[in-house]
Structure formats: structure tokens, C-alpha cells
Amino acid sequence: FIPGSITIQFVFSNTFNDMLPLFKYQLIGDFFKIITWLISFIMVAKSMTKLYIFTEILFTFIYLTISYILFKKNGILGLSIAYMINYILFLFYLLYVFRDLLFKKGKNRF
């Protein structure tokens, strides 16, 4: 069972089947991207706007760097893999930034 193959069959024609290897990494990356967006909104809510902007710029450069390296190694598939890796790293960074807030025991977490 591959969610990407169902998407291709439902939305596109069979000529898009060559894109299937890209879908796996794209969907995994999108999953982590949504999680990072949800956690990033805590930054905005807690008036951490400068840190939010810095984080977005930092991970854009990280994404570009990983993309460049993996594109040279794996071609277009490397770009999809870089997207996934970037958002996994982004999630770990946000969990580190909010470790006290997210994992603190007791009351008054938010």
C-alpha cells in the first residue's frame, strides 16, 4: 500500500507514475512540516517573533544546502529527500527549543 500511488491514480493519469518515488519523501516531509508549523505557532503566540524569523531563514538555508548536496548525488530524487530531512531536523530543533514547555510536568505548561 503506497498512498502516493492512490493519489496518482485518483488525481492524475498513468503518465505520472514515474513520480511515485518522489511522493514517498514528499508526503513524509509534509507530515513533519505540518507538525513543525503547529509548534512554530507557539513561537508567535509567545512573542518570539525574532526567533521564528531566524529559524525560518536558518532552515531555508539548511534546505538549500542539503538540496544542493543531494541533487548532485541523487538527481531530482535528492530534492525530495532533502525536503524530508529538512523538516525532520526542523522538528528536532523545535522540540529542543520548547523542551521545557512541551515536556514539563505539572500545571501551567501553556
Backbone bond lengths (Angstrom), bond angles and torsions (degrees), N, CA, C in turn:
res aa  C-N    CA-C-N  psi(-1)  N-CA   C-N-CA  omega(-1)  CA-C   N-CA-C  phi
1 F - - - 1.461 - - 1.516 109.48 -
2 I 1.304 116.65 118.60 1.459 122.40 178.64 1.522 107.91 -125.73
3 P 1.351 117.99 115.68 1.465 119.65 -178.13 1.521 112.79 -58.47
4 G 1.320 116.85 -32.98 1.458 120.11 -179.51 1.505 112.47 -63.52
5 S 1.331 118.31 -37.29 1.460 120.71 -179.41 1.520 111.02 -67.30
6 I 1.314 117.35 -36.56 1.458 120.98 176.57 1.529 109.82 -65.29
7 T 1.319 116.07 -42.04 1.466 120.49 179.17 1.519 110.58 -62.58
8 I 1.314 117.01 -45.08 1.464 120.30 -179.94 1.520 110.82 -62.19
9 Q 1.319 117.17 -44.18 1.464 120.28 -179.08 1.526 111.82 -66.57
10 F 1.316 116.76 -35.81 1.459 120.75 -176.20 1.525 112.34 -79.25
11 V 1.317 116.77 -43.19 1.463 121.35 -172.11 1.527 112.56 -96.73
12 F 1.316 117.38 -40.05 1.449 121.29 -173.43 1.525 110.92 -113.07
13 S 1.320 114.40 -178.15 1.467 119.69 175.74 1.531 109.10 -93.50
14 N 1.312 116.45 175.23 1.467 121.09 -179.12 1.525 113.04 -66.97
15 T 1.308 118.18 -13.65 1.470 120.00 178.27 1.529 111.60 -68.08
16 F 1.319 117.23 -14.81 1.463 121.30 178.88 1.528 112.76 -89.65
17 N 1.307 118.12 2.22 1.471 120.85 -178.93 1.521 113.21 -59.96
18 D 1.331 116.92 -25.64 1.468 119.53 177.83 1.528 111.88 -67.59
19 M 1.314 117.33 -16.35 1.467 121.75 179.98 1.527 112.59 -84.50
20 L 1.307 117.19 -6.41 1.461 121.72 -175.42 1.528 113.82 -54.60
21 P 1.341 119.76 -43.27 1.479 117.81 178.33 1.532 113.27 -60.58
22 L 1.323 117.38 -29.05 1.464 120.52 179.37 1.522 111.65 -74.17
23 F 1.326 116.90 -32.17 1.456 121.66 -176.64 1.528 112.02 -61.18
24 K 1.299 117.49 -39.66 1.467 120.74 -176.68 1.526 110.55 -57.88
25 Y 1.324 116.15 -51.03 1.466 119.89 -178.10 1.529 111.45 -71.13
26 Q 1.329 115.95 -33.96 1.457 120.06 178.36 1.529 111.00 -65.11
27 L 1.319 117.23 -44.42 1.468 120.40 -179.49 1.522 111.70 -67.48
28 I 1.314 117.48 -39.75 1.463 120.29 176.27 1.526 109.76 -63.98
29 G 1.332 116.73 -43.91 1.462 121.16 177.49 1.517 111.93 -61.37
30 D 1.338 117.13 -41.49 1.466 120.39 177.76 1.522 111.99 -63.60
31 F 1.327 117.07 -37.61 1.466 121.01 176.96 1.527 110.59 -58.85
32 F 1.334 116.22 -48.35 1.461 119.80 179.66 1.528 111.64 -70.46
33 K 1.315 117.47 -31.68 1.466 120.76 178.45 1.526 110.58 -63.25
34 I 1.318 117.51 -43.16 1.465 120.66 179.31 1.522 110.57 -63.29
35 I 1.329 116.81 -41.51 1.465 120.00 177.89 1.529 110.44 -62.47
36 T 1.340 116.96 -43.34 1.468 119.31 -179.66 1.518 111.06 -67.04
37 W 1.321 118.35 -34.82 1.467 119.64 175.72 1.512 110.92 -61.99
38 L 1.311 116.92 -44.48 1.462 119.94 -179.70 1.524 111.40 -60.95
39 I 1.311 116.37 -43.94 1.466 119.73 179.35 1.524 110.84 -71.12
40 S 1.332 117.36 -35.22 1.470 120.75 179.67 1.520 112.10 -63.19
41 F 1.322 116.59 -30.76 1.464 118.80 178.60 1.519 111.58 -64.02
42 I 1.311 117.85 -22.26 1.468 120.98 174.60 1.525 109.10 -63.85
43 M 1.340 116.29 -38.53 1.472 119.93 177.50 1.522 110.88 -58.25
44 V 1.306 115.93 -47.31 1.458 120.15 -178.97 1.522 110.37 -65.90
45 A 1.319 116.77 -42.36 1.466 120.81 -179.30 1.518 112.01 -65.14
46 K 1.316 117.29 -29.38 1.464 121.11 -179.07 1.530 111.81 -96.69
47 S 1.330 117.01 19.32 1.468 122.98 178.47 1.530 112.57 56.95
48 M 1.301 115.88 40.85 1.462 121.84 176.83 1.536 108.89 -105.94
49 T 1.321 115.72 46.31 1.452 121.71 -172.99 1.523 112.01 -62.51
50 K 1.320 117.46 -41.84 1.469 120.31 -179.69 1.525 110.61 -63.03
51 L 1.318 116.94 -42.25 1.463 120.28 177.89 1.523 110.25 -65.47
52 Y 1.326 117.51 -38.90 1.462 121.54 178.11 1.527 110.90 -60.98
53 I 1.322 116.76 -48.61 1.470 120.86 179.85 1.519 110.33 -63.46
54 F 1.336 117.14 -44.95 1.465 120.76 177.41 1.522 111.16 -58.15
55 T 1.324 116.56 -43.81 1.462 121.39 -178.89 1.524 111.26 -63.79
56 E 1.322 117.07 -43.56 1.468 120.56 178.51 1.527 110.95 -62.20
57 I 1.315 117.22 -44.00 1.472 120.74 179.37 1.524 110.25 -65.83
58 L 1.330 116.90 -44.20 1.456 121.38 179.96 1.524 111.29 -58.28
59 F 1.317 116.97 -48.36 1.462 119.31 -176.46 1.526 112.79 -77.17
60 T 1.310 117.71 -17.41 1.464 119.51 169.99 1.527 109.35 -69.02
61 F 1.320 116.91 -43.81 1.465 120.08 177.61 1.530 111.66 -66.77
62 I 1.326 116.19 -38.14 1.463 119.25 176.56 1.520 110.29 -62.31
63 Y 1.324 116.33 -43.22 1.463 120.71 178.35 1.526 111.10 -61.43
64 L 1.310 116.84 -44.07 1.466 120.17 178.91 1.524 111.31 -62.58
65 T 1.318 116.73 -41.07 1.465 120.91 179.66 1.523 111.62 -65.55
66 I 1.325 116.08 -48.86 1.466 119.90 179.68 1.533 109.90 -63.09
67 S 1.336 116.55 -39.72 1.463 120.58 179.32 1.521 111.28 -61.48
68 Y 1.315 115.79 -44.59 1.469 120.13 -179.92 1.530 110.98 -60.22
69 I 1.325 115.40 -45.79 1.472 120.43 -177.98 1.527 110.86 -66.44
70 L 1.327 116.55 -47.79 1.461 119.58 -176.48 1.527 112.87 -74.82
71 F 1.327 117.67 -26.59 1.463 119.40 176.06 1.523 110.30 -66.58
72 K 1.326 115.74 -40.93 1.467 118.90 177.78 1.529 111.37 -64.07
73 K 1.328 115.88 -32.52 1.463 120.49 -176.47 1.527 112.80 -86.77
74 N 1.348 117.95 -42.74 1.467 122.09 -171.30 1.522 114.54 -120.45
75 G 1.306 119.11 3.85 1.458 120.54 -177.58 1.518 111.45 70.55
76 I 1.318 116.67 -147.65 1.464 121.42 -175.30 1.527 112.49 -63.56
77 L 1.313 117.58 -28.88 1.464 120.90 176.38 1.527 110.15 -61.79
78 G 1.320 117.03 -33.81 1.457 121.37 178.35 1.515 113.17 -61.16
79 L 1.335 116.89 -31.70 1.471 119.83 178.31 1.522 111.26 -67.61
80 S 1.301 115.80 -39.92 1.461 120.31 178.19 1.530 110.72 -68.06
81 I 1.313 116.41 -40.02 1.466 120.70 177.54 1.531 110.01 -65.68
82 A 1.329 117.21 -39.99 1.467 121.50 178.90 1.523 110.99 -62.20
83 Y 1.319 116.92 -39.05 1.472 122.01 177.52 1.523 110.07 -59.68
84 M 1.325 115.93 -46.64 1.460 121.01 -179.91 1.531 110.66 -63.74
85 I 1.320 117.03 -48.27 1.469 121.51 -178.92 1.518 110.56 -60.44
86 N 1.332 117.19 -42.66 1.457 121.04 -178.20 1.526 111.26 -59.32
87 Y 1.318 117.44 -45.20 1.462 118.99 -177.21 1.525 112.54 -76.44
88 I 1.309 118.16 -24.59 1.467 119.58 172.11 1.524 109.50 -68.63
89 L 1.345 116.41 -44.55 1.468 120.14 176.45 1.532 111.13 -62.36
90 F 1.316 116.22 -40.28 1.460 121.90 178.83 1.526 110.32 -59.70
91 L 1.326 116.51 -43.61 1.462 120.16 178.69 1.526 111.33 -62.49
92 F 1.323 117.36 -45.21 1.464 119.87 178.62 1.524 111.12 -62.06
93 Y 1.332 117.48 -38.28 1.460 121.46 177.21 1.532 110.54 -62.11
94 L 1.331 116.65 -47.09 1.460 119.70 -179.48 1.524 111.80 -65.55
95 L 1.323 116.92 -38.17 1.465 119.23 176.11 1.519 110.94 -63.13
96 Y 1.328 116.92 -34.97 1.462 120.53 176.35 1.529 110.53 -68.20
97 V 1.333 117.29 -45.52 1.468 121.17 -179.12 1.529 110.99 -61.16
98 F 1.328 116.16 -40.47 1.463 120.47 -176.10 1.523 113.02 -105.02
99 R 1.308 117.35 24.16 1.473 120.26 -176.80 1.521 111.94 -58.36
100 D 1.319 117.68 -41.53 1.464 119.98 179.95 1.528 110.98 -68.48
101 L 1.309 116.16 -40.19 1.460 120.42 -177.23 1.526 111.55 -72.41
102 L 1.321 116.92 -41.88 1.464 120.30 -175.02 1.523 113.50 -80.59
103 F 1.316 117.10 -31.31 1.452 119.64 -172.99 1.524 114.15 -113.67
104 K 1.327 117.03 9.78 1.460 121.32 179.43 1.512 109.65 -72.63
105 K 1.308 115.85 135.63 1.450 120.43 177.71 1.519 109.27 -87.10
106 G 1.299 114.79 150.34 1.447 119.52 176.25 1.514 112.41 102.79
107 K 1.331 114.33 -164.11 1.463 120.94 -175.21 1.527 111.29 -88.18
108 N 1.309 114.74 174.49 1.467 123.83 173.79 1.513 112.90 60.22
109 R 1.299 117.51 41.78 1.461 120.42 176.86 1.513 111.18 -73.27
110 F 1.321 117.43 -38.14 1.456 119.88 -178.27 1.477 107.76 -118.39
